[in-house]
Amino acid sequence: MKYLLITWLLCLPAFNILAQNTTFPTELKYRNSINSYIGLIELNFNYERNIIQSPKSYTNIRAGYGYWTNLQLEGACVEAVMVHVLGKRNNHPEFNLGIKYIIDKAGEDNAFVPLFYAGYRYENPEGRVIFRFGITIPSIFNLGIGYKF
């Protein structure tokens, strides 16, 4: 048992070194993008950065600024979002989770609002154009276009 344990401990670093594959066949060529999104009650301009990448999905963070109205309140909005995109070809399901800070024009009803999104993203890993549409809370419908660099 003692020899088996010593052999296992000596081989463990070699297995870890061989397991460290850092290249992916679908690695994104462009990791940054600027986007514009329009919803039923909002308009946003965003910067998005790829932070985590695997062969079949990747995760981005997005920060943006825009204009928001719901017929009762209107004003600027600032958002911070975690974006997760699935798939390794051109067509991707996309899911977002974040928070939006709404700055009321009258200055009375500033509020934090949760942000949820589920939709479709067309993004060629070798190309630069992003197109997306989906359902989002709080703006109901969202349509966007972006450019990767």
C-alpha positions, 0 to 999 in steps of 0.5 A: 500500500505504501508503494502504491501511494508513493507511485500515485503521488509521483505520477500526479504532477505528470497527469496534471501537466498533460491535462492542461490544454489551453487552446480551443478549436473555437477560440474567439478571434475578437474578445471585445465588442460594442453593441447597441440594443433597442427594446420596447421601452429602452435604448442602450449602448454597451461595451462587452468583454469575453472573460471565460471561454470553453469549446462550446460556450463562453461568458462575457461581461457587459456594461452599458448606458442608455435611456429608459421609459415606462410611461410613468418614469423616464431617464438614463439607465446604467447596467452591468450584465453577465452574458452566457452564450452557448454553441460553437457555430454561428447560431447561439442561445444567449442568457443574461443576468444583471442589474440596471440602475434607472436614474429618473429624470425628475430625480425622485424615483431612482431604482435598481431593477433586475435584468433577465434576458433569453434569446438568440445571437448570430455571431460568427466566431471568425466574423465581426458582426453580432445580431441578437433578439430575444425576450427581456425583463424589464423591457419585454422585447430586445433587438440589437446589433454589435461590432467585435474588435 
